[in-house]
Amino acid sequence: MNSKISLIIPVFNECDEIENFFNDLKKCNFDLINEIIFVNDCSTDNSLNLLKKKINEFENSLFKIKFSLVNNLKNRGYGFSIKKGVNNSTNESIAIIDLDRTYKIEDLNNISNEFINTYKLQYDLIAGQRKIDTTNTSRLKIIGKTLINMITNFCFNEKIIDYNSGLRVFNKNKFIKHSHMMSDRFSLTTSMTITFLNENYETKFHKIRYEERMGKSKLGYKDFFKFLYTIFSLLFYYKPFKIILPIFVPLFFAFIFFLIKDIYSNDITDKTVLLFNFNFLTIILLFVIDRINKLK
């Protein structure tokens, strides 16, 4: 059984942090992580050249580690870069971390040790669990994360507080099997967690430190709304009854109320017909989605 881990690191315009990251990387547990794959997402700064330089320096040192540098020919997104890195990896276990140093190498070592040594590959996913507040992220992101956590926990009967940590170790084959359901953008980690929960894969969350990134965040308002759309569409596909029923039930009782009222007045109104059509089509849609989900 392969008990080594491939570490995937997506990179986009991180030239200011590359030097510091490689200094931190010296503390990595190379007994567990024997392959590191950088995926440059068509950076427009000097990131690619700096990566080549630092990788060459690292390879000439005493560290025995296999490095790979993959370059996207155009900007494809965080999730796409991770998927590409996974497809280029040689181990059965994968770790991911951001280069901006918001996550710590020490926490990567701890989660990797849990995944390989403590639990002997029994878990399919061990993800970092951060404490998110205004000291390390924006209020907009906090609102989005809180909303997603509430709805997703309701759908899966969970009490998870961090669905989208970018520090995690997971089973490569199970990731690849469902990667088509995961986002190519920043919401890859959230969609991965939701997909693993839907498949009843073994998941665990490990408390980690998290610091505000240096420099300007690459996430804008458009990315925030794309994130919400991606996650809600995924939840609608996986758990249609949980998403639709809270809306359907009151409208169904409204239809019954107006139907009884119309019967007593001997006049079927447009409102009752509209509510009937909505409820009927909603029921059909729910069962169709549920069948499709079970056939996948």
N, C-alpha and C positions, 0 to 999 in steps of 0.2 A: 504494500500500500504506500502510495506517495504521500509523505508527511511533510513536504516542503510547500512554501507559499510563494506565489508570484505577486509582487506589489505593482499595481497600476497607478500611475500618476498623470492625470490630464493637465496640460499646460496651455494657457492662453495669456500672452502678454504679462509674464511674471519675471521679467529680467531683474527687477529690483530685489527679488526675494531668492533667486536661485543660489547665490553664494551662501546666504544664511541657511537655506534648506539643506544644502550639501554638508555644511558643518554639523547640523543636527543629525543628518543621516548617518554619521559615523557612530551614533549611539544605537543604531538599529541592530536587532538580534539576527545576525546573518546565519546563525545555526538553523533558524526557521525560515527566514526569507532569503532565498538563494537566487532570486531573479527579480529585477526591477525594470519595468517598462514605462518609459516616458512617452506620452502621446501628445505631440505638439499640434494644437488645433489651428494651424496656419496663423501663428502669431505675427503681428505687424511690427513688433519691436525687435530687440536683439536676443530674444529668448532662445531661439534655435541655435545660434552660434555659441551662446553661453552654456547651453546644455551639452553640446558636443565637447566643449573645452573641459567642463567639470567632470563629465563621464570619463574622458581620457585620463584626467588626473586621478580619478578614483581607481580606474583599472590599473594604473601604474603603481598604486599603493599596495599595502599588504592585504587589503580587503579582497577576499575571494568571493566575487559576486558576478553574476551574469547581467550585463546591461543591454537594453535594446532601446533604440530611439525610433519611434514611428512618427511620420509626418503626414498630416492631412493636407491635401492639395488645396482645399478651401475650408473655410470655417464651417464645421458641421455640428458643433455643440458638445457640451460636457458629457452627456449620456452617450452620444455616438462615439466619442473618444474612448470612453471606458469600455464600451462593447468591442471596439477595435483592439484595444489592449488585451482584453480577455481572449479574443480569438487568436491573438499572437502569442499567448502564454503557453508554457509547457507543463505547468503543474496543475493538480486537480483542485487546489484551494487558491482563492484569490483574495487579496487585500486591496483596498483603495484608500487613498489619503490625498488631501489637497496640498499643493505646493506653497500656499500662502502662509503656512505655519499656524493657522488657527487651531489645528489639531497637533498633538504632541507625539513625538516618536516613542516616548515612554508608554503612552497609552496604546499605540500600535503594537508594541512588544507585549503588553499585558493581554490584549485581545487575541493576538496570534498564539500566545502560549496557552490561553484557555481553549482556543479552537483545536489546537494540535495535541497538546499534552494533557491538559486537565480533563477535557471531555472526549478526547480520542476520536475526533471527527463525527461525534454523534449529532452535533448541531449542524444545520444547513446554513445558518446565518447567525453571526454574533455582531451586533451593531453597537456603536458608541451611543451613549445616552447623555446628552448635554443638559446643562442648566441654562435655559435661554431667558435673558432679560435685556433691559435697555443698556446694560454695560457692554454687551457684545453683539447686539444686532439692532436693527431699526424697528420702530413701532409698527410699521406696515408689515414687516415680516412676522412679527409676533402675532399680529391679528390673523394673518393668513395661516400660520402654524396652528394657532389655537382653534380656528375654525375647522381645519382639516383634521386635527386630532379628535375633536368632539364627534364629528360625523363618522370618521373611520372607526373610532372605538365603538360607536353605536352599531355600526354595520357588522363588526367582527367580535363584539362582546369582549373587547380588550380594555386595558387601562394603560396603554402605551403613551408616553409623553414626548417621544422624539422619533418621528417616522422618517425623517430625512437627513439623519447624520451622514456626513461624507466620510466617516471613518468606520470601516466594517470589514469583516472577513467572511467569505461565503463559499459555497460549493459551486465550482465552475460549471459542471454539467447541468445542474438544475437552473442556474442562471441562464445559460445558453438556450435551454429548452423553452424558456418563457420570455426571452429577451425581446421578441417581437411585440410583446405587450407593454414593454417599458419605454419610457420617453427617451428621445435622443437629446433632450435639453437638460435643464437644471433639475427637473423633477424626476430624473432617473432613480435616485435613491428612494424617494417616497413611493414611486410606482413599483420598485423592486420589493419593498417591505410589504405593500398591499398584496402583490402577486404571491409572495411566499406565504403570507397568512391565508390567502384564498386556497392555496394548494395544500394547506395543513403541514407545511414544512416546519421543522423544528427551529425556532427562533429564540434568541436570548439577547438581552440588552445589558450593557456594561457601562457603568458611570465613568465619564471621562471629563477632562478639562476642556474648556473651549474659550478662546480669546477672540476679540475683535480683530478682523484682518487689517493689515497695514495697507494704506493706499485706498483707492476708490473701488467700491464694489462694482462688479460687472452686471449685477442684476438691476434692471429698470422696472418701471411700472408695467410695461408690456409683458415682461417676463413673469411678473407676479400674476397677471390675469391669465396668461398661458398656462402657468402652473396650476391655478385653480381649475381651469377648463380640463386639463389633462387628468387631474386626480378625480374630479367629479364624473367625467366620462368613464374612467376606469371603474369607479365604484358603481356606477349605473350598470355597467356590463356585468360585474361580478355579483353584485347584491341588489338587483333591481327591486325586489320586494321591500327591502329595508329603505331604499331611497324614495320609492314612489308611494308606498302605503301611507305615510304621514300626510301626504297631499290628497291621496285618493279617498281615504276614509271620510273626512269631513264633506267632500264633494258628493260622495255616495249618499250620505245621510241628507244632504241638501236636496239631492234628486228625489229621494223618498218623500221628503217633506213637501216639496212642490208638486209631486205626483199626486199625493193624497189630497192636497189643496185643490188641484185641478179637477180631480175626480168629483169632489163635492160640488164644484162650480160648473161641472159638465163642459169644461173648456180646457183642452190641452194647450198650454202656452209654449211660445218659442223657447223660453227659459228652460222648461222641463225637457223639451226635445234636445236642446243643446247639452244639458247635463247628462242626459241618457247617452248621447253620442260620445261625449268625453269619457264617461265611465266605461262604456263598452269597448272603445278603442284602447283605453288604458289597460284593461284586463287582457285583451288580445296581445298587446305589446309586451306586458309582463311575462306572459307564458312563452311567447316567441323567444325573448331574450334569455329566459331561464333555460329553455331547451337548447339554444345555441351554446350557451355556456357549458352545459353538461356534455355536449357532443365534441367539444374541443379536444 
